[in-house]
Amino acid sequence: METATNVTAPRKSYKKPLLIIGAAAVLVLGGLGTAYAKLDMFKSAKTIYLQSEAESMLKFSDDISQAYGKYEDYMKPYLEKPVHSTTELSDINLDATIPDPQAQKILDLLKDAKLVMQSNIDEQKHQQSGNLEVHLKDKKLATLEYFMNDTLVGFRLPEFYAKYGYLDLKDREALQQKLGQDLPKRFMTYNDLYNAISIKQDEVKSVLTPYALLYANSLKDSQVTMKKDVAFSEEGFQASAREVTVSFTEEEARALATQITEKAKADQKLFDLIYTRYHNVSTLMKDSGYEVEEELSKEEFKKNYDKGFDDMLADLKDNTSTSKEQLKMVMLIDNDHQILSRKLLFTGEKGNEEQVFWNNVAYQNGGDSYYRYSLMNPEDAKNSELSVTYKASEKSGKTTGNVGVVIKEEAKNTLDFKTTFETTKEDKKESGTYNFTLSFQDEYEPQPVSLSGSVAVSETKTDSSVDSEGTVKVNFENPTPDMPKGLSFKLKSKAEFGKSLEIPAMGADNSINFATVTDEQMMGIQQEVGVAAQKFMQDNAELVQQFMMP
């Protein structure tokens, strides 16, 4: 099912400078942490705002760096060493009543079935291999084996045919003639693309800092006002705060948007940052043999780059109005310069409305943290919204909290997801339980689909392995006749680092090359598969008989 949402900003032309400033501020404020980090004392409303913005962005940057550092530490053994992993899916229970007796037999067999996947991955050599086994009542029924590297992909079903079938991209001309479609020279990996577009944090700071200074220096004292001793209260947390409001008239927004756009057009660092990633991706795709449009030269790319900013400047110049509308950013800031809440709104054409289109709350208080981000249609904020919330409390290695996502359209919740969680960390073991509810509806369904469930997981790490296991349970509320009542299964996996893998060498005695296989060979293969299928049915006569009976 698809859920259509229309949480959009208005399209009226006089709002464009205001919207540009709203978007640009999000980007350039990232540089305030560098630009204002060393200022110690601020007294005016403007300087209090700038210091708070700077410290908030520094903290945000530090949080991102820590999170990314944890991710890198977790992924490091997977990327630097060969990894052998085993994953087992068992105790599959699909609670459903199906009129078709044959289909019901399959559901009954699932309870005694088990899927086991062996996987070997070496990111350094761009190699992987493995197999998928289907077990029934502790008996292995069938196996699919596979392998892959930069140019080779192959598989076999040993119970039905002893040899591998494989494609070698070195034979891609012959393969293209047989398949009737273009093939690359090599298979790209996630790491290939990541390395092509990755940006170092220092590069981002270096580019954004001048824009942060431009934004800060362009603000007039008259644009920033402050009220003291304003109460902040959210989710049981209360604090005394200062309400700081930053306002932009249509003329002020246009002037700042023009300055930022002109600076961006002339910014060689920004251009190089963008062009380098474009060039890296284009080169990667071309060298890998993927069909892509011809890469633009650096000169042609610069012409398009300049034209994009010229169009924005022309748009800013042409879209003038006599509207009294303003863009306002209203923040509650505590005495430690923590921005507790931020609201972005339009004041309407007459300047006396409050059309909110962004609202967020973020605070940390000891081990407690809370975040809420909401995007609304400013012309119908009460009935159109996308909202994400996160609340957590950490104490003595245990974290409890909840997460929620709500999409509202025309006063109805088209998606409502909530989960409560509890995680614990003790030495090398981490475990967690998650209970969730989900309700969603689209224009094609008269009633919402609702379900609830739970996930319990645990993970134990050592220097050479990671062991994890979990259970998943899902229950459907008021299911329709064609829907199951519930689903549950267990997962168990083990990853071991440092185990080398070898892809089997392909030859006539153990494989079939799809680029060179003849029609006569294919007929022989079909005959062998047919004989093997009959033997498979004989070896599993009891299972086959169940499906033969009405």
C-alpha positions in Angstrom: 0.0 0.0 0.0 1.1 3.5 -0.6 0.4 6.4 1.7 0.2 9.7 0.0 1.0 12.8 2.0 1.0 16.4 1.1 2.9 18.2 3.8 4.2 21.0 1.6 5.1 24.6 1.8 2.9 27.1 0.0 3.7 28.0 -3.6 2.9 31.7 -3.5 5.7 33.7 -5.2 6.0 36.3 -2.4 7.1 33.6 0.0 10.1 32.5 -2.1 12.7 34.8 -0.4 11.4 33.8 3.0 11.6 30.1 2.1 15.1 30.5 0.7 16.2 32.1 3.9 14.5 29.4 6.0 16.4 26.7 4.0 19.7 28.6 3.8 19.7 29.3 7.6 19.6 25.5 8.3 22.8 25.1 6.3 24.8 28.2 7.2 24.1 27.9 10.9 26.2 24.8 10.8 29.2 27.1 10.5 28.3 29.2 13.6 30.0 26.6 15.8 33.3 27.5 14.3 32.6 31.2 13.8 31.4 32.0 17.4 32.8 29.2 19.6 35.4 31.5 21.1 33.1 34.3 22.2 32.5 34.3 25.9 30.2 37.1 26.9 27.0 38.3 25.1 24.5 40.8 26.3 22.2 41.9 23.4 19.4 39.7 22.1 21.3 39.2 18.9 24.5 38.1 20.5 22.7 35.8 22.9 20.9 34.2 19.9 24.2 33.8 18.0 26.0 32.2 20.9 23.2 29.8 21.6 23.0 28.9 17.9 26.8 28.4 17.9 26.9 26.2 21.0 23.8 24.2 19.8 25.5 23.5 16.4 28.8 22.5 18.1 26.9 20.1 20.3 25.0 18.7 17.3 28.3 18.3 15.4 29.9 16.5 18.4 26.9 14.2 18.7 27.1 13.3 15.0 30.8 12.7 15.3 30.3 10.4 18.3 27.5 8.5 16.6 29.6 8.1 13.4 32.6 7.1 15.4 30.5 4.3 17.0 29.3 3.2 13.6 32.8 3.1 12.3 34.0 1.0 15.2 31.1 -1.4 14.7 31.7 -1.7 10.9 35.5 -1.8 11.0 35.9 -5.6 11.4 33.3 -6.1 8.7 35.2 -3.9 6.2 38.8 -4.8 7.0 38.6 -8.5 7.6 36.9 -11.5 5.9 33.6 -12.3 7.7 31.9 -15.7 7.9 28.4 -15.5 9.2 25.6 -18.0 9.9 22.0 -16.9 10.1 19.1 -19.2 11.1 15.4 -18.4 10.8 13.2 -20.9 12.7 10.0 -21.4 14.6 8.0 -19.7 11.8 4.4 -19.4 12.8 1.9 -17.7 10.5 -1.5 -17.6 12.2 -4.0 -17.7 9.4 -7.0 -19.6 8.1 -6.8 -20.2 4.4 -9.6 -21.8 2.4 -7.2 -23.4 0.0 -6.2 -26.7 1.7 -2.9 -26.9 -0.2 -1.9 -23.5 0.9 -2.8 -24.4 4.5 -0.5 -27.4 4.3 2.4 -25.1 3.4 1.6 -22.9 6.4 1.5 -26.0 8.7 4.9 -27.1 7.3 6.4 -23.7 8.1 6.2 -24.5 11.8 8.7 -27.4 11.2 10.8 -25.5 8.7 14.2 -23.7 9.2 16.2 -21.5 6.8 19.9 -21.4 7.3 22.2 -19.0 5.4 25.9 -19.2 5.4 27.7 -16.1 4.1 31.3 -15.2 3.5 32.3 -11.7 2.6 35.7 -10.1 2.0 35.2 -6.4 1.3 38.9 -5.9 0.7 38.9 -8.4 -2.2 35.3 -7.6 -3.3 34.4 -11.3 -2.9 31.5 -13.1 -1.4 30.1 -16.6 -1.3 27.6 -18.6 0.7 24.6 -20.8 0.6 20.9 -20.9 1.6 19.6 -24.2 3.1 16.0 -25.2 3.5 15.4 -27.6 6.5 12.3 -29.5 7.3 11.9 -31.5 10.5 15.7 -31.4 11.1 16.3 -32.7 7.5 18.0 -30.6 4.9 15.8 -30.5 1.8 17.7 -28.3 -0.6 20.6 -25.9 -0.9 21.3 -22.8 -3.1 25.0 -22.0 -3.3 26.4 -18.7 -4.7 29.5 -16.7 -5.2 30.4 -13.3 -6.5 33.3 -10.9 -7.1 34.0 -7.8 -9.3 33.2 -9.6 -12.5 31.8 -13.0 -11.7 28.5 -14.3 -10.3 27.6 -17.9 -10.1 25.2 -20.4 -8.4 24.2 -24.0 -8.2 21.5 -26.2 -6.7 23.5 -29.3 -5.8 20.4 -31.5 -5.2 19.3 -30.9 -8.8 22.5 -30.3 -10.8 26.1 -30.7 -9.7 27.7 -28.0 -11.8 27.7 -24.2 -11.2 26.1 -21.8 -13.7 27.9 -18.5 -13.9 28.2 -15.2 -15.7 31.5 -13.6 -16.3 31.5 -9.9 -17.2 34.7 -10.5 -19.2 32.4 -12.2 -21.7 29.9 -9.4 -21.6 29.7 -8.9 -25.4 28.6 -12.5 -25.9 26.2 -12.2 -22.9 24.7 -9.0 -24.3 24.0 -10.7 -27.5 22.3 -13.6 -25.7 20.4 -11.5 -23.1 19.6 -8.5 -25.4 20.7 -6.0 -22.8 23.8 -4.0 -21.8 25.9 -5.2 -18.9 28.6 -3.4 -16.9 32.3 -4.2 -16.9 32.2 -4.9 -13.1 29.8 -4.9 -10.3 29.9 -1.8 -8.1 29.7 -2.1 -4.3 28.4 0.2 -1.6 31.9 1.1 -0.6 32.7 2.1 -4.2 29.9 4.7 -4.1 30.6 5.7 -0.5 34.2 6.5 -1.3 33.2 8.5 -4.4 30.8 10.8 -2.5 32.2 10.9 1.0 33.0 14.3 2.5 35.3 15.0 5.4 33.9 17.0 8.3 36.6 19.6 8.0 35.7 20.2 4.4 32.1 21.0 5.4 33.2 23.3 8.2 35.6 25.1 5.9 32.8 25.7 3.3 30.0 26.7 5.7 31.8 29.0 8.1 32.0 32.0 5.7 28.2 31.7 5.2 27.6 31.6 8.9 29.6 34.8 9.3 27.7 36.4 6.4 24.4 35.5 8.1 25.5 36.6 11.5 26.9 40.0 10.2 23.8 40.7 8.1 21.4 40.5 11.1 20.4 43.8 12.5 19.8 44.3 16.3 16.2 45.3 15.4 15.6 41.9 13.8 16.2 40.1 17.1 14.0 40.6 20.2 14.0 38.8 23.5 11.6 38.2 26.4 13.0 37.0 29.7 11.6 34.6 32.3 9.5 32.5 29.9 8.4 29.1 31.2 9.4 26.0 29.1 7.5 22.8 29.8 7.6 19.6 27.8 7.2 15.9 28.8 7.5 16.7 32.5 10.7 18.8 32.1 10.4 22.4 33.1 12.9 25.2 32.9 13.1 29.0 32.9 14.0 30.3 29.5 14.4 33.4 27.3 12.1 33.7 24.2 14.2 35.0 21.3 12.5 35.9 18.1 14.4 36.5 14.8 12.3 38.3 12.1 12.8 38.8 8.4 10.6 41.1 6.4 10.2 40.3 2.7 12.8 42.9 1.9 15.3 41.7 4.5 14.9 38.1 3.4 15.4 39.1 -0.2 18.6 41.0 0.6 20.1 38.1 2.6 19.1 35.5 0.1 20.7 37.6 -2.7 24.0 37.9 -0.7 24.1 34.2 0.0 23.3 33.3 -3.6 25.9 35.7 -5.0 28.5 34.3 -2.6 27.7 30.7 -3.5 28.0 31.4 -7.2 31.5 32.9 -6.7 32.5 30.3 -4.1 35.3 28.1 -5.6 35.5 25.9 -2.5 31.8 25.1 -2.7 32.0 24.5 -6.5 35.0 22.2 -6.1 33.2 20.3 -3.3 30.2 19.6 -5.5 32.0 19.1 -8.8 34.5 16.6 -7.3 31.7 14.3 -6.1 30.0 14.6 -9.5 33.2 13.7 -11.3 34.0 10.9 -8.9 30.6 9.2 -9.4 30.7 9.8 -13.2 34.2 8.3 -13.4 33.2 5.3 -11.2 30.1 4.6 -13.3 32.0 4.9 -16.6 35.0 2.8 -15.5 32.6 0.1 -14.2 30.9 0.0 -17.6 27.4 1.3 -16.6 25.4 3.2 -19.2 25.4 6.9 -18.1 25.1 10.2 -19.8 28.3 11.7 -21.0 30.1 13.5 -18.2 30.2 17.2 -18.4 33.6 18.9 -18.6 34.5 21.1 -15.6 33.8 24.2 -17.7 30.4 23.0 -18.8 29.5 22.0 -15.2 30.6 25.5 -14.1 28.3 27.1 -16.7 25.3 25.0 -15.4 26.4 25.8 -11.8 26.4 29.5 -12.5 23.2 29.4 -14.4 21.4 27.8 -11.5 22.4 30.6 -9.2 21.7 33.2 -11.9 18.1 31.8 -12.2 17.7 32.1 -8.4 19.0 35.7 -8.5 16.6 36.6 -11.3 13.7 34.9 -9.4 14.6 36.9 -6.3 14.6 40.1 -8.3 11.4 39.5 -10.1 9.2 38.2 -7.2 8.5 41.4 -5.3 5.3 42.2 -3.5 3.8 44.7 -1.1 3.0 42.0 1.4 3.6 42.7 5.1 4.4 39.0 5.6 7.4 38.1 7.7 9.4 34.9 8.4 9.8 34.5 12.1 12.0 32.1 14.1 10.9 31.8 17.7 13.2 30.0 20.2 13.2 29.3 23.9 16.8 29.3 25.2 17.8 28.3 28.7 20.6 29.9 30.8 23.2 27.5 29.4 22.5 28.6 25.9 20.6 25.4 25.1 17.9 26.0 22.4 15.0 24.1 24.0 12.6 24.7 21.2 12.4 26.3 17.8 9.4 27.4 15.7 9.4 28.7 12.1 6.4 30.5 10.9 4.9 33.0 8.4 2.9 35.9 9.7 0.5 36.0 6.7 0.0 38.7 4.1 -1.3 41.2 6.6 1.4 40.3 9.1 -1.0 39.3 11.9 -1.2 35.5 11.6 0.9 32.5 12.8 1.3 30.0 10.0 3.7 27.5 11.6 5.6 25.2 9.2 8.4 23.8 11.5 8.4 23.1 15.2 11.0 21.2 17.2 11.9 20.6 20.8 15.2 19.2 21.9 16.7 19.0 25.4 19.0 16.9 27.6 18.7 16.9 31.4 21.1 14.5 33.0 20.3 11.1 31.7 17.0 12.2 30.1 16.8 13.3 26.5 13.8 14.3 24.3 13.5 15.3 20.7 10.5 16.2 18.6 10.5 17.4 15.0 7.4 18.5 13.2 6.8 19.7 9.6 3.5 21.2 8.8 1.6 22.9 5.9 1.6 26.5 7.1 -1.8 27.1 5.5 -3.4 24.1 7.3 -1.0 23.2 10.2 -3.6 21.5 12.4 -4.6 19.0 9.8 -1.4 18.3 7.9 1.7 17.2 9.7 4.8 15.0 9.7 6.1 14.5 13.2 8.9 12.4 14.7 9.5 12.1 18.5 12.2 10.4 20.6 12.4 10.2 24.4 14.9 8.2 26.4 16.1 7.9 30.0 19.5 6.3 30.8 20.5 5.1 34.2 23.1 2.4 35.3 23.5 0.9 31.8 19.8 0.7 31.2 17.9 2.9 28.7 14.2 3.1 28.5 12.1 5.3 26.2 9.8 5.6 23.2 9.8 6.6 19.5 6.9 7.9 17.5 6.2 8.8 13.9 2.9 10.4 12.8 1.8 11.5 9.3 -1.4 13.4 9.3 -3.3 14.5 6.2 -6.7 16.2 6.1 -7.1 15.8 9.9 -6.7 12.0 9.6 -3.6 10.0 10.7 -2.4 8.2 7.5 0.4 6.7 9.5 0.9 6.3 13.2 3.9 4.4 14.6 4.8 4.1 18.2 7.3 1.9 20.0 8.5 1.7 23.6 11.9 0.2 24.3 14.3 -0.9 27.0 17.9 -1.7 26.3 20.7 -2.8 28.7 24.4 -3.0 28.3 26.6 -5.2 30.4 30.2 -5.9 29.6 30.2 -7.2 26.0 26.5 -8.0 25.8 23.7 -5.7 24.7 20.1 -6.6 24.8 16.8 -4.9 24.1 13.0 -5.3 23.9 10.8 -3.2 21.7 7.0 -3.1 21.7 5.3 -1.3 18.9 2.0 -0.4 17.3 1.5 0.6 13.7 -1.6 2.0 12.0 -1.7 3.2 8.4 -4.4 4.1 5.8 -4.4 5.3 2.3 -7.0 6.6 -0.1 -7.8 3.1 -1.4 -8.6 1.5 2.0 -11.8 2.4 3.8 -10.4 1.2 7.2 -6.9 1.6 8.6 -4.6 -1.4 8.9 -3.5 -1.8 12.5 -0.9 -4.2 14.0 1.1 -4.5 17.1 4.1 -6.6 18.1 7.3 -7.0 19.9 11.0 -7.6 19.1 13.5 -9.0 21.6 17.2 -9.0 20.6 20.5 -9.6 22.3 24.1 -9.3 21.0 27.4 -10.4 22.4 30.7 -9.1 20.9 34.2 -10.3 21.2 37.3 -9.3 19.3 36.8 -12.1 16.8 33.0 -12.6 16.6 29.5 -11.3 17.2 26.7 -13.6 18.4 23.1 -12.4 18.2 19.6 -13.8 18.6 16.1 -12.5 18.6 12.4 -13.2 18.5 9.8 -11.3 16.5 6.0 -11.3 17.0 3.4 -9.4 15.0 -0.4 -9.4 15.6 -2.9 -7.8 13.2 -5.8 -6.1 14.7 -9.2 -6.9 13.1 -7.7 -8.5 10.0 -9.7 -8.9 6.8 -10.4 -12.5 5.6 -7.4 -12.4 3.3 -5.0 -11.3 6.0 -3.2 -13.4 8.7 -3.9 -12.9 12.4 -0.3 -12.9 13.4 3.3 -13.9 12.6 6.2 -14.9 14.7 9.7 -16.4 14.2 13.1 -16.6 15.8 16.5 -15.4 14.4 19.9 -16.5 15.4 23.2 -15.4 13.9 27.0 -15.6 14.4 29.6 -13.5 12.6 33.3 -14.6 12.8 36.1 -12.3 11.6 39.3 -13.3 9.9 38.1 -16.5 8.2 39.4 -16.4 4.6 37.2 -17.4 1.7 38.0 -18.8 -1.7 35.8 -18.6 -4.7 35.9 -21.9 -6.7 37.8 -21.8 -10.0 35.4 -22.2 -12.9 36.2 -24.9 -15.5 34.4 -27.3 -17.8 34.4 -30.1 -15.2 32.5 -28.1 -12.6 30.6 -25.3 -14.3 28.5 -24.0 -17.2 29.4 -20.6 -18.7 26.1 -18.9 -19.7 28.0 -16.9 -22.3 29.1 -20.0 -24.3 26.6 -22.7 -23.4 25.0 -24.3 -26.5 21.4 -25.4 -27.1 22.6 -29.0 -27.1 24.2 -28.5 -23.7 21.1 -26.9 -22.3 19.0 -29.9 -23.4 21.4 -32.2 -21.6 21.2 -30.0 -18.5 17.4 -30.2 -18.6 17.5 -33.9 -18.8 19.8 -34.2 -15.8 17.7 -31.8 -13.7 14.6 -33.8 -14.6 16.2 -37.1 -13.3 17.5 -35.3 -10.2 14.0 -33.9 -9.6 12.5 -37.4 -9.7 15.1 -38.7 -7.2 14.3 -35.7 -5.0 10.6 -36.6 -5.0 11.5 -40.3 -4.2 13.8 -39.3 -1.3 11.0 -37.0 0.1 8.1 -39.2 -0.8 6.3 -38.5 2.5 6.4 -34.8 1.9 5.4 -35.0 -1.7 2.5 -37.3 -0.8 1.0 -34.7 1.5 0.6 -32.3 -1.4 -0.8 -35.0 -3.7 -3.6 -35.8 -1.3 -6.7 -33.5 -1.5 
